[in-house]
Amino acid sequence: MSRFTLAIHGGAGTILKEDMTPELELAYLAGLQQAMDAGFAVLEQGGSAINAIKATIVMLEDNMLFNAGRGSVFTKKGVQEMDAAIMDGKTLEAGAVTGVRNVRNPIELATEVMLNSNHVFLSGKGASDFAIKQGIKLEPDEYFFSQFRYDQWKAIRDSDTYSLDHTHQRLEELMRDKKFGTVGAVACDQQGNIAAATSTGGMTNKKYGRIGDSPMIGAGTYANNLTCGISCTGHGEMFIRAVAAHDVSCLMEYKGLSLQQAMEVVVHEKLIAIGGEGGMIGVDAEGNAALVFNSQGMYRGYKSSDGKEMVAIYK
Ligand code: ASP
């Protein structure tokens, strides 16, 4: 039996202690801890990395505080469109969905795509129809509504009708000030198998049909038993351009870097060079975990069978 480990994130961005109430801080830390414990319990019982990260992500999707599943941000059109992906590092099988609505747990749907569709990536209506066919749980619009996200969206929804430049500025301010909020989990199980998953509502006021890095295999999510499992969070466009998650794996495989070294190169050098704010979590086949970000904060945590454990928010 090898060392087993689970790492999680709940989004990265300008998360400052002075903007947080003590109650909210405790609620975030508790949400992270519970989700981490749920996934780690699966690993402890000898369960697979895939099942562990799924258990973790479902809990984070059900938690209104995080921008995934329930509590997802609003698009320009005032609705929620969610993205999710999951990858099995043992088989290199992967499943992803984008632009799905009313699916209670997009990660369950991504898993169905991986296991039962003969495809890797489904979008919009096709993904929804597949969800219905597979008996995936749906919820009405009200289930996903949160006043906080609605107010956040209302503050900027009209901006580009009036002035594009202004929109840009407002959107950038929003991204800087209001965090990102995506959720992710990576795990290495007792057999040394690795898996990674990411789920998100995307970015507030995103354009109709916009797809971020989270559901793109290799950009926001990647797993390979030879190297690592990675889940990213941050300004998705830059993570797509950097092919960030896969680049970590490449640096390990072709250059022999450690997990920590490879993640630091991608987050602190390559992403910074193109203005990419955010971070990522990773595990390798020895059960090492790394949590690296270039933003002010990242909701994050990890727990390992060697007794090491932490949850944190700020730098
Ligand atoms: N990366 C996500 C996206 O661009 C956002 C986030 O991480 O919060 O859709």
Boltz pocket constraint, residues with backbone or C-beta under 6 A from the ligand:
constraints:
  - pocket:
      binder: B
      contacts: [[A, 11], [A, 12], [A, 67], [A, 179], [A, 180], [A, 181], [A, 182], [A, 200], [A, 201], [A, 202], [A, 203], [A, 211], [A, 212], [A, 213], [A, 214], [A, 220], [A, 232], [A, 233], [A, 234], [A, 235], [A, 236], [A, 237]]
      max_distance: 6.0
